[in-house]
Amino acid sequence: MFYVLVHMSLNRRPTHVSSPTHWLDRAEKARDAAEGMTDPVLKKMMLDVVVGYERLAKRAEERTLNLKPQSK
């Protein structure tokens, strides 16, 4: 019984992490932050974060469609 409960709890993802909208919202906020940056190195780093969030959104969408995420 204990194993079943632990196994079930480990396999549940928090809803917000599984939501493409969550990651797209984060990407938008990071993009807004990047737009206000004047340091080109920091701006590039923030835009790289945006790309990562967009990738996470795509994977979340693939999971919701019950598709295997494509690796890059």
N, C-alpha and C positions, 0 to 999 in steps of 0.2 A: 504494500500500500504506500509506504513512504517513497519508494522508487517511482511509482506512478505519479505522485504529486510533484516530486522534484522534476521529473522528466517533463511533465506538462508545463510547469512554471518556466523551465528553461527554454521551451519551444515557443512561448508566446512573445510576440514583439509588441512593444508599446505602440498604440495606434498612430501617434503623431510621427513616429519614425518610419512607419510603413506608408505614410501618405505622401504622394508626389507633391501635393500642395505645400506641405511643411517645408520641403527642400527648395521648392521654387520661391517661396516667401523669403527664405534665408538668402537665396541667390540674389533676389531683388534688393534686399537690404545691403548686402555686400557690394553690389553694383553701385548703389547710391553712395555708399561710403567711398568707393574707388573714385567716383566722379568728383568728389570734393578734395581729393589728394593732389598735391602738387609735386611730390617726390616721385619721379618716374619708376624707381625701383619698387617702392612701396605700392604704387598704383598697380604695377604688373603683378605683384604678389597677391594683392586683393582680387584682381581679375582672375588669377589662377584659382583662388578660393571659389569664385563664382562658377567656374567651369566644374570644379569638384562637386559643388552643390547641385548643379544641373545634371551631372552624371548620376548622383544619388537619386534625384527625382526620376530619371529615366529607369533606373533599376527598380525603384519602388513601383512605378507604373507597370513594369514588366511582371513584377511579383503579383500585383493585383489582377493582371490579366492571365495569371497562372502560366506565364512563359518563363523559360530558363533565361536568366540574365546573360547577355552577350558580353564576353570579356573583350577588352580592348587589346 
